[in-house]
Amino acid sequence: MSRIRHVRGSRPVIAGVAVTGTAALLAAALSPTALAEDRPTRSDAIESAGRVLSGRAAELGLTTAQETKVRDVVVDEDGTRHVRYDRTYHRLPVLGGDFVLHLNPDGTYRGASRATKSALSLESVTPKVTAPKAADLAASLLRAAHLGETLKKLTAKPRLVVDALHGAPKLAWQTDAVAHDGLGNPVGRTVLTDATTGDRIDAWDTLESASGDGESLYGGTVPLETTRSGSSYRLKDATRGGTYTGDAANKTDQCLLTICLTRAPATVFSDADNHWATGTDSDRATVAVDAQYGTDVTWDYFKNLHGRNGIAGDGKGSYNRVHYGKDYNNAFWDDNCFCMTYGDGDGKQLGPLVSLDVAGHEMSHGVTSKTAALTYSGESGGLNEATSDIFGTLVEFYADNAKDPGDWLIGEKVVRSGLGREALRRMDEPSKDGKSADCWSEGLADLDVHYSSGVGNHFAYLLAEGSGAKTINGVSHTSPTCDGSTVNGIGRAKLGKIWYRALTVYMTSSTDYAGARTATLNAAKDLYGGGSTEQKAVAAAWSAVDVG
C-alpha cells in the first residue's frame, strides 16, 4: 500500500502535523445503511484524519519537532475510518511512536490507539555513544547467539532512532547485524543500544521465521494460475498481483544490512504443458508448486474473508524463492524484498519448508508489518509470531485440502523424525513442544518469541474450539485452561474476523498481551456488539490463559 509522506515544507504543517489531501468532500453524510459506493475513500480518510490531527495535536502529544506519515488505512462499511501513522522526532524514526486515529463516519474524532502515551521530548539528539561502539556490541551479540560457529561476512551498521518502546523515550542506536553461517545461510540480529549510556536496551532476531495444475509435495494435485510465454508457461499469477515463484539455486543473499549487494536468484519456473512437477522432491519444480499454491490460498483467504487485496492491501503480489541455501532449516518473510524464502531443510529434522500453514505463516508476517508492525521482541514479538500461527492455521483450514486437512499443529508436514516431535508447534496445548508457554506469567517477555507466542496461540484455539478434548480432522486435540475454567468456542471464522480487526485497527507496535485482550474485546464489540456472546467468549478465553 502506498504511503503518504508528511514532510515539512511540502504542505502546511500545524503543530508538526502536515495537512494532506485536497479530495472533494462527500456529497451526503454517510449512515450505517450507506451503499458501498458511498463509503469514503482512502484519500477521504487521510484528508479528514489530517484535519483532526491539526486540531488535536497537543492532545495526541504531537509537537513541532514531530512529523507523521500514514502507514495504513481501514474504512469500515458504515464509513468509520481508522488511519495508522508512524512518527519521527527531529527527523529520527520513533520506535513505538505509531498510533491509530479512529474517526466517525462523518470524519469527526472518535478516539486513538497509541503505542505509547509518554511525552516525546529529548534534551538532545546528539549521541554520546559512537556508532562504531554500537556496531561492535551488535556484532558481539550476533556471535554470542551463534556460539561455536565462525560467522562470515559479518557487518553491522547502526541508525539513530528514538526508542519509545521501553519506558521513557530515549535516544538509541538500532543496529542490524547480519552474517552468514558455516553453510552460507543468513543469520541476523537487531540490537537496540542506549545512545547516551551504551547499555543494551533490547535485541531480537532480524528474520521473522517459523519455521498451481501441479503435483505438490504436501498437498497433492493443486490448481495453479500461470502466465503463458511463447510456447511455454511461467509460474506467475496475474490474477493475484503477479505473484511468482523462482529457483534460488541453493544460493543465499549477500547483504550489507538492508542493502543487498547481490541476492539469491529467483529464476521463474517454466513448464512446457502447464502440468507442473512430479510430486517428488527430486524434481526442483515440486516445492515451487507448493510455494505458489500456498501463496494463492493465503491471498484468497485474506481477500475473501477479510477484504484485503494482497499483503499490503494494494493488489500487488510478492514473490517466492525456493531451494534457498544449503540444508536450510527455515523459511522467512523479508520486507526488504517483499518476498518469501524457503529452505529445503536438512532432511533429518526438517524437509522442505513449503507446507500450506508455513506459507500462510510467512505471508501473515507481511500483513503484520504493513499494519500493527508488532515489534519482534518481548510480548509484542510473541504476538507477532502468534498472529502468523493463527492465520497460517486458518489458511490451512480455508484450503480444505484432503491431503493436508486443517488442524492446530504448525508445520506438521515439514517435520522429520530427527526433530523428535510431531510438529514445530501446537496451539491447543503449546507446552507440549517442551518450550512454549500455555499461560501468561511474569517473565514471559524473556522467552524467544516463538515460545512466548504460545499464550496467543492457546487463546486462539480456545476462542475457536473451546476447552477440553476433541478430535479435529483426525487429529486429537486437548486444551486444558490455566484457571480451570470451561470455555465454549465460537468457531474459526469468528476468531479470524476478531483477530484481523484487532490487528489492523487497534494493535500497535508495542501491544502486549494485556493490550491484545483490550484490542480483541474492542474488535468483538465492533463486529458483534457490546456484551455479545462473542465478546464474552473473548474475555473468557483470555482469562483462561491468565491474561486478565
C-alpha positions as CSV (number, residue, x, y, z in Angstrom):
1,M,0.0,0.0,0.0
2,S,1.5,3.4,-0.9
3,R,2.4,5.6,2.0
4,I,1.7,9.3,2.2
5,R,4.8,11.0,3.5
6,H,4.2,14.1,5.6
7,V,7.3,16.3,5.0
8,R,7.8,19.7,6.5
9,G,7.6,22.3,3.7
10,S,5.7,20.3,1.1
11,R,2.4,21.1,2.7
12,P,1.2,23.3,5.5
13,V,2.3,22.0,8.9
14,I,0.3,22.8,12.0
15,A,1.8,21.8,15.3
16,G,4.2,19.5,13.4
17,V,1.3,17.7,11.6
18,A,1.3,18.0,7.9
19,V,-2.1,18.6,6.4
20,T,-2.6,16.4,3.4
21,G,-5.0,15.8,0.6
22,T,-7.4,18.0,-1.3
23,A,-10.1,15.4,-2.1
24,A,-13.6,16.6,-2.6
25,L,-16.0,16.3,0.4
26,L,-18.7,13.6,0.3
27,A,-21.9,14.8,-1.3
28,A,-24.0,13.4,1.5
29,A,-23.4,12.2,5.1
30,L,-22.9,8.5,5.5
31,S,-25.2,6.4,7.5
32,P,-24.9,2.7,8.7
33,T,-27.0,1.8,5.7
34,A,-25.0,3.7,3.2
35,L,-24.2,1.9,-0.1
36,A,-20.7,0.6,-0.6
37,E,-20.0,3.1,-3.3
38,D,-20.8,5.9,-0.9
39,R,-18.1,4.9,1.5
40,P,-15.3,7.4,1.9
41,T,-12.1,6.5,0.0
42,R,-8.6,6.1,1.4
43,S,-7.9,9.7,0.3
44,D,-11.1,10.9,2.1
45,A,-9.9,9.1,5.3
46,I,-6.4,10.6,5.1
47,E,-7.8,14.1,4.5
48,S,-10.3,14.0,7.4
49,A,-7.6,12.5,9.7
50,G,-5.2,15.3,8.7
51,R,-7.8,17.9,9.9
52,V,-8.3,16.0,13.1
53,L,-4.6,15.8,13.7
54,S,-4.2,19.5,13.2
55,G,-6.9,20.3,15.8
56,R,-5.9,17.7,18.3
57,A,-2.1,17.7,18.0
58,A,-1.5,18.7,21.7
59,E,-3.9,16.1,22.9
60,L,-2.1,13.4,20.9
61,G,1.3,14.5,22.1
62,L,2.4,15.9,18.8
63,T,4.7,18.9,18.7
64,T,6.5,21.0,16.1
65,A,9.5,18.6,16.5
66,Q,7.5,15.7,15.1
67,E,6.2,14.6,11.7
68,T,3.7,12.0,10.8
69,K,3.4,9.5,8.0
70,V,0.4,7.3,7.0
71,R,1.2,3.6,7.1
72,D,-2.3,2.1,6.6
73,V,-6.0,2.9,6.3
74,V,-9.1,0.9,7.2
75,V,-12.6,2.1,6.2
76,D,-15.5,0.2,7.7
77,E,-18.7,-0.5,5.8
78,D,-20.5,2.3,7.7
79,G,-17.8,4.8,6.9
80,T,-15.9,4.7,10.2
81,R,-12.2,5.4,9.4
82,H,-9.0,4.2,11.0
83,V,-5.8,5.8,9.9
84,R,-2.5,4.4,11.2
85,Y,0.5,6.7,11.5
86,D,4.3,6.5,12.1
87,R,6.2,9.4,13.7
88,T,9.6,11.0,13.5
89,Y,11.2,13.3,16.1
90,H,13.7,15.8,14.6
91,R,13.6,13.5,11.6
92,L,14.6,10.4,13.6
93,P,12.3,7.4,13.4
94,V,10.4,6.8,16.7
95,L,10.1,3.2,17.7
96,G,6.8,2.9,19.5
97,G,5.7,6.3,18.1
98,D,2.9,4.8,16.0
99,F,-0.7,5.4,16.6
100,V,-4.1,4.8,15.0
101,L,-6.6,7.6,14.6
102,H,-10.3,6.5,14.8
103,L,-12.9,8.7,13.1
104,N,-16.6,8.6,12.9
105,P,-18.4,8.2,9.6
106,D,-18.7,12.0,9.3
107,G,-14.9,12.3,9.7
108,T,-15.0,13.6,13.3
109,Y,-12.8,12.3,16.0
110,R,-13.7,9.1,17.8
111,G,-10.6,8.0,19.6
112,A,-7.0,6.9,19.2
113,S,-4.9,3.8,19.9
114,R,-1.3,4.8,20.8
115,A,1.8,2.6,21.1
116,T,3.0,5.0,23.8
117,K,1.5,7.9,25.7
118,S,4.8,9.2,27.0
119,A,5.7,12.7,26.1
120,L,8.2,12.7,23.3
121,S,10.8,15.2,24.3
122,L,14.6,14.7,24.5
123,E,17.3,17.1,25.7
124,S,19.4,16.3,22.8
125,V,19.5,14.2,19.6
126,T,23.3,14.1,19.6
127,P,24.6,10.7,20.7
128,K,27.3,10.3,23.4
129,V,28.0,6.7,22.3
130,T,29.5,6.4,18.9
131,A,28.1,4.4,16.0
132,P,31.1,2.1,15.8
133,K,30.7,1.2,19.5
134,A,27.1,0.3,18.9
135,A,28.1,-1.7,15.9
136,D,30.7,-3.6,17.9
137,L,28.1,-4.5,20.6
138,A,25.6,-5.8,17.9
139,A,28.3,-7.9,16.3
140,S,29.4,-9.4,19.6
141,L,25.8,-10.3,20.4
142,L,25.3,-12.0,17.0
143,R,28.5,-14.0,17.6
144,A,27.3,-15.0,21.0
145,A,23.9,-16.1,19.6
146,H,25.8,-18.5,17.3
147,L,28.4,-19.7,19.7
148,G,30.7,-22.3,18.2
149,E,30.3,-21.1,14.7
150,T,32.6,-19.0,12.6
151,L,30.5,-16.3,11.0
152,K,31.4,-14.9,7.6
153,K,30.9,-11.5,6.1
154,L,29.6,-10.1,9.4
155,T,28.5,-6.4,9.0
156,A,26.8,-4.1,11.4
157,K,25.6,-0.5,10.6
158,P,23.7,1.5,13.3
159,R,21.0,4.0,12.6
160,L,20.0,6.7,15.2
161,V,16.4,6.4,16.5
162,V,14.2,7.5,19.4
163,D,13.1,4.5,21.5
164,A,9.7,4.9,23.0
165,L,9.1,1.2,23.3
166,H,11.0,0.7,26.6
167,G,9.8,3.2,29.1
168,A,10.6,6.9,28.9
169,P,11.7,7.9,25.3
170,K,15.5,7.9,24.8
171,L,18.0,8.3,22.0
172,A,19.2,4.9,20.8
173,W,21.2,3.2,18.2
174,Q,19.3,0.5,16.3
175,T,21.9,-1.9,14.7
176,D,21.1,-4.7,12.3
177,A,24.0,-7.1,12.4
178,V,24.0,-9.7,9.6
179,A,26.3,-12.5,8.6
180,H,26.5,-16.0,7.0
181,D,27.0,-19.2,9.0
182,G,29.3,-22.0,8.0
183,L,26.8,-23.3,5.4
184,G,26.4,-19.9,3.9
185,N,22.9,-19.3,5.2
186,P,22.0,-15.8,6.5
187,V,21.8,-15.0,10.2
188,G,20.9,-11.7,11.8
189,R,20.3,-9.9,15.0
190,T,18.9,-6.4,15.7
191,V,20.3,-4.7,18.8
192,L,18.9,-1.6,20.4
193,T,21.6,0.4,22.4
194,D,21.2,3.4,24.6
195,A,23.0,6.2,22.7
196,T,23.8,8.0,25.9
197,T,25.0,5.3,28.2
198,G,25.9,2.4,25.9
199,D,23.6,0.0,27.7
200,R,21.8,-2.7,25.7
201,I,18.1,-2.0,25.7
202,D,16.8,-5.0,23.7
203,A,17.8,-7.4,20.9
204,W,15.8,-9.7,18.6
205,D,16.2,-11.8,15.5
206,T,16.2,-10.0,12.2
207,L,14.4,-12.6,10.2
208,E,10.9,-13.4,11.2
209,S,10.9,-17.2,10.8
210,A,8.9,-20.1,11.7
211,S,9.8,-22.0,10.6
212,G,-0.8,-24.2,-9.1
213,D,-2.5,-27.9,-12.2
214,G,0.7,-29.1,-10.4
215,E,1.9,-32.1,-8.3
216,S,2.9,-30.7,-4.9
217,L,5.0,-32.3,-2.3
218,Y,2.4,-31.9,0.5
219,G,-0.9,-31.0,-1.0
220,G,-1.4,-33.5,-3.8
221,T,-2.6,-32.2,-7.2
222,V,-3.4,-28.5,-6.8
223,P,-4.7,-25.8,-9.2
224,L,-2.4,-23.1,-10.5
225,E,-2.9,-19.8,-12.4
226,T,0.1,-19.3,-14.7
227,T,1.3,-17.0,-17.4
228,R,1.8,-18.1,-21.0
229,S,5.1,-17.1,-22.5
230,G,5.6,-18.1,-26.2
231,S,5.2,-21.9,-26.3
232,S,5.7,-22.4,-22.6
233,Y,4.3,-21.3,-19.2
234,R,5.7,-19.4,-16.3
235,L,4.8,-19.9,-12.7
236,K,3.5,-16.3,-12.3
237,D,-0.1,-15.5,-11.4
238,A,-1.5,-12.4,-13.0
239,T,-4.8,-12.8,-11.1
240,R,-3.1,-12.4,-7.8
241,G,-0.9,-9.3,-8.3
242,G,1.7,-11.0,-10.4
243,T,2.9,-13.2,-7.6
244,Y,5.5,-15.7,-8.8
245,T,7.9,-18.4,-7.7
246,G,11.5,-18.7,-8.6
247,D,14.5,-21.0,-8.0
248,A,17.2,-19.6,-5.7
249,A,19.6,-22.2,-7.0
250,N,20.7,-23.0,-3.4
251,K,22.4,-19.6,-3.2
252,T,22.0,-17.0,-0.4
253,D,21.7,-13.2,-0.2
254,Q,24.9,-11.2,0.1
255,C,23.6,-8.2,2.0
256,L,25.1,-5.2,3.9
257,L,22.3,-4.7,6.4
258,T,19.3,-3.5,4.3
259,I,21.4,-3.0,1.2
260,C,22.0,-6.2,-0.7
261,L,25.0,-6.3,-3.0
262,T,23.6,-9.5,-4.5
263,R,20.5,-11.5,-3.8
264,A,20.0,-15.2,-4.3
265,P,18.2,-15.5,-7.7
266,A,14.5,-16.1,-8.1
267,T,14.6,-17.5,-11.6
268,V,10.9,-18.0,-12.5
269,F,10.0,-21.6,-13.1
270,S,8.7,-22.6,-16.5
271,D,6.9,-25.6,-17.9
272,A,6.0,-26.8,-21.4
273,D,2.5,-28.1,-20.9
274,N,1.2,-26.3,-17.8
275,H,1.1,-29.6,-15.8
276,W,3.8,-28.9,-13.2
277,A,6.2,-31.2,-11.4
278,T,6.0,-34.8,-10.3
279,G,5.2,-34.5,-6.6
280,T,8.7,-35.7,-5.6
281,D,11.4,-33.6,-4.1
282,S,13.9,-34.8,-6.7
283,D,12.0,-32.6,-9.1
284,R,13.0,-29.0,-8.4
285,A,9.6,-27.7,-9.5
286,T,7.7,-29.7,-6.9
287,V,8.4,-27.4,-4.0
288,A,7.8,-24.5,-6.3
289,V,4.2,-25.8,-6.8
290,D,3.8,-26.0,-3.0
291,A,5.0,-22.4,-2.5
292,Q,2.9,-20.9,-5.3
293,Y,-0.2,-22.9,-4.1
294,G,0.4,-21.6,-0.5
295,T,0.6,-18.1,-1.8
296,D,-2.6,-18.5,-3.8
297,V,-4.6,-19.8,-0.9
298,T,-3.3,-17.2,1.5
299,W,-4.0,-14.4,-0.9
300,D,-7.6,-15.8,-1.3
301,Y,-8.1,-16.2,2.4
302,F,-7.3,-12.6,3.2
303,K,-9.2,-11.3,0.2
304,N,-12.3,-13.4,0.5
305,L,-12.7,-13.4,4.3
306,H,-11.2,-10.0,5.3
307,G,-11.4,-7.9,2.1
308,R,-7.6,-7.4,2.0
309,N,-6.3,-7.3,-1.6
310,G,-2.7,-8.6,-1.2
311,I,-0.3,-8.4,1.7
312,A,0.0,-4.6,1.6
313,G,-3.7,-4.2,0.7
314,D,-2.7,-2.6,-2.7
315,G,-3.2,-5.5,-5.0
316,K,0.5,-6.0,-5.6
317,G,1.9,-9.5,-5.4
318,S,5.0,-10.7,-3.7
319,Y,7.3,-13.5,-4.8
320,N,8.7,-16.8,-3.5
321,R,12.2,-18.2,-3.6
322,V,12.6,-21.9,-3.1
323,H,15.8,-24.1,-2.8
324,Y,17.4,-21.3,-0.7
325,G,20.8,-22.1,0.8
326,K,22.2,-25.4,1.7
327,D,20.2,-27.7,4.1
328,Y,18.5,-24.5,5.3
329,N,16.1,-25.4,8.1
330,N,14.0,-22.3,7.9
331,A,11.6,-20.1,5.9
332,F,11.2,-16.4,6.3
333,W,9.4,-13.3,5.1
334,D,11.7,-10.3,4.2
335,D,10.2,-6.8,3.9
336,N,13.2,-5.6,2.1
337,C,12.5,-7.8,-1.0
338,F,8.8,-8.1,-0.2
339,C,9.3,-11.9,-0.7
340,M,9.1,-15.2,1.0
341,T,12.0,-17.6,1.1
342,Y,12.0,-21.3,1.7
343,G,14.8,-23.7,2.6
344,D,14.9,-27.3,1.7
345,G,15.6,-28.5,5.2
346,D,18.4,-30.9,6.2
347,G,16.3,-34.0,5.6
348,K,16.9,-35.1,9.2
349,Q,14.9,-32.7,11.3
350,L,13.0,-30.9,8.6
351,G,12.1,-31.3,5.0
352,P,11.3,-28.5,2.5
353,L,9.5,-25.8,4.4
354,V,6.8,-25.1,1.9
355,S,3.7,-26.5,3.6
356,L,0.5,-24.7,3.5
357,D,0.5,-23.4,7.1
358,V,4.1,-22.3,6.8
359,A,3.3,-20.3,3.7
360,G,0.3,-18.7,5.4
361,H,2.5,-18.0,8.4
362,E,5.2,-16.2,6.4
363,M,2.7,-14.1,4.3
364,S,1.0,-13.1,7.5
365,H,4.3,-11.6,8.8
366,G,4.0,-9.3,5.8
367,V,0.4,-8.3,6.7
368,T,1.6,-7.6,10.3
369,S,4.5,-5.4,9.0
370,K,2.1,-3.4,6.9
371,T,-0.4,-2.9,9.8
372,A,0.4,-3.1,13.5
373,A,4.1,-3.8,12.9
374,L,4.4,-5.6,16.2
375,T,7.9,-5.3,17.5
376,Y,9.7,-8.6,17.1
377,S,10.8,-8.9,20.8
378,G,9.1,-9.3,24.2
379,E,5.4,-9.9,24.4
380,S,4.8,-7.9,21.2
381,G,7.1,-10.3,19.4
382,G,5.2,-13.3,20.8
383,L,2.0,-11.7,19.5
384,N,3.7,-11.2,16.1
385,E,4.5,-14.9,15.9
386,A,1.1,-15.9,17.3
387,T,-0.6,-13.8,14.6
388,S,1.3,-15.7,11.9
389,D,0.5,-19.0,13.5
390,I,-3.2,-18.1,13.8
391,F,-3.6,-17.0,10.2
392,G,-1.3,-19.8,8.9
393,T,-3.7,-22.3,10.7
394,L,-6.8,-20.6,9.4
395,V,-5.4,-20.6,5.9
396,E,-4.9,-24.4,6.2
397,F,-8.5,-24.8,7.2
398,Y,-9.7,-22.5,4.5
399,A,-7.9,-24.5,1.8
400,D,-10.0,-27.6,2.7
401,N,-7.4,-29.8,1.1
402,A,-7.9,-33.5,1.8
403,K,-4.1,-34.2,1.5
404,D,-3.4,-31.5,4.1
405,P,-6.5,-31.1,6.3
406,G,-6.7,-28.3,8.7
407,D,-5.5,-28.8,12.3
408,W,-4.0,-26.8,15.1
409,L,-0.5,-28.1,14.5
410,I,2.2,-25.8,12.9
411,G,4.5,-27.3,10.3
412,E,3.4,-30.9,10.9
413,K,4.1,-31.7,7.2
414,V,7.7,-30.5,7.2
415,V,9.0,-32.2,10.4
416,R,11.1,-35.3,10.1
417,S,11.9,-38.0,12.7
418,G,15.1,-36.2,13.9
419,L,13.1,-33.3,15.3
420,G,11.6,-35.6,17.9
421,R,8.1,-34.2,17.9
422,E,5.1,-34.2,15.6
423,A,5.1,-30.5,14.7
424,L,7.1,-27.3,15.1
425,R,4.4,-26.0,17.5
426,R,0.9,-26.9,18.5
427,M,-1.8,-24.4,19.5
428,D,-4.2,-26.5,21.7
429,E,-1.5,-27.1,24.3
430,P,1.6,-25.2,23.3
431,S,3.8,-26.5,26.1
432,K,3.8,-30.0,24.6
433,D,6.8,-28.9,22.5
434,G,8.7,-28.6,25.7
435,K,9.4,-24.8,25.4
436,S,6.3,-22.8,24.6
437,A,4.1,-21.2,27.3
438,D,0.4,-22.2,27.8
439,C,-0.3,-19.4,30.2
440,W,0.8,-15.8,30.8
441,S,3.2,-15.2,33.6
442,E,5.8,-12.6,34.7
443,G,8.9,-13.1,32.7
444,L,7.0,-14.3,29.6
445,A,8.6,-11.4,27.6
446,D,12.1,-13.0,28.2
447,L,11.2,-16.1,26.2
448,D,12.1,-16.5,22.5
449,V,9.1,-15.1,20.5
450,H,8.4,-18.5,19.0
451,Y,7.7,-19.8,22.5
452,S,6.0,-16.7,24.1
453,S,3.6,-17.0,21.1
454,G,2.1,-20.0,22.9
455,V,-0.1,-17.7,25.1
456,G,-1.7,-16.1,22.0
457,N,-1.9,-19.5,20.2
458,H,-3.6,-21.1,23.2
459,F,-6.1,-18.2,23.4
460,A,-6.9,-18.5,19.7
461,Y,-7.6,-22.3,19.9
462,L,-9.8,-21.8,23.0
463,L,-11.8,-19.0,21.3
464,A,-12.4,-21.0,18.2
465,E,-12.8,-24.6,19.5
466,G,-13.3,-24.3,23.2
467,S,-11.6,-26.2,26.0
468,G,-11.5,-30.0,26.5
469,A,-10.5,-33.0,24.4
470,K,-11.8,-33.3,20.9
471,T,-10.7,-34.8,17.5
472,I,-10.5,-32.4,14.6
473,N,-9.9,-33.8,11.1
474,G,-8.4,-37.0,12.6
475,V,-6.0,-35.1,15.0
476,S,-6.5,-35.4,18.8
477,H,-6.5,-32.0,20.4
478,T,-6.6,-31.2,24.1
479,S,-6.7,-27.8,25.7
480,P,-6.8,-27.5,29.4
481,T,-7.3,-24.0,30.7
482,C,-4.9,-22.2,33.1
483,D,-7.6,-21.3,35.6
484,G,-9.6,-24.5,35.4
485,S,-12.5,-22.8,33.6
486,T,-14.5,-24.2,30.8
487,V,-14.5,-22.2,27.5
488,N,-17.1,-22.5,24.8
489,G,-15.7,-21.8,21.3
490,I,-17.3,-19.5,18.8
491,G,-15.7,-21.0,15.7
492,R,-12.7,-20.4,13.5
493,A,-14.4,-17.8,11.2
494,K,-15.2,-15.5,14.1
495,L,-11.7,-16.0,15.6
496,G,-10.3,-14.8,12.2
497,K,-12.5,-11.8,11.9
498,I,-11.9,-10.7,15.5
499,W,-8.1,-11.1,15.3
500,Y,-7.8,-9.4,11.9
501,R,-9.8,-6.4,13.1
502,A,-7.8,-6.2,16.3
503,L,-4.5,-6.4,14.3
504,T,-5.4,-3.8,11.6
505,V,-7.4,-1.4,13.7
506,Y,-6.3,-1.5,17.4
507,M,-2.9,-3.1,17.9
508,T,0.3,-1.0,17.6
509,S,4.0,-1.8,17.7
510,S,4.1,-2.1,21.5
511,T,1.0,-4.1,22.1
512,D,1.5,-6.7,24.8
513,Y,-0.9,-9.5,25.9
514,A,-2.9,-7.2,28.1
515,G,-3.2,-4.8,25.2
516,A,-4.2,-7.7,22.9
517,R,-7.0,-8.5,25.3
518,T,-8.3,-4.9,25.0
519,A,-7.8,-4.9,21.2
520,T,-9.7,-8.1,20.7
521,L,-12.5,-7.1,23.0
522,N,-12.9,-3.8,21.1
523,A,-12.9,-5.8,17.8
524,A,-15.5,-8.2,19.1
525,K,-17.7,-5.2,20.2
526,D,-17.3,-3.6,16.8
527,L,-18.2,-6.8,15.0
528,Y,-20.9,-8.4,17.2
529,G,-21.9,-5.8,19.8
530,G,-21.0,-4.9,23.4
531,G,-22.0,-7.7,25.8
532,S,-22.4,-10.1,22.9
533,T,-21.7,-13.9,23.2
534,E,-18.6,-13.3,21.1
535,Q,-17.2,-10.5,23.2
536,K,-17.9,-12.6,26.4
537,A,-16.1,-15.5,24.8
538,V,-13.1,-13.4,24.0
539,A,-12.9,-12.3,27.7
540,A,-13.3,-15.9,28.8
541,A,-10.6,-17.2,26.5
542,W,-8.1,-14.6,27.7
543,S,-8.9,-15.3,31.3
544,A,-8.4,-19.0,30.6
545,V,-4.7,-18.3,29.6
546,D,-4.2,-15.9,32.7
547,V,-4.5,-12.7,30.7
548,G,-6.9,-10.7,32.8
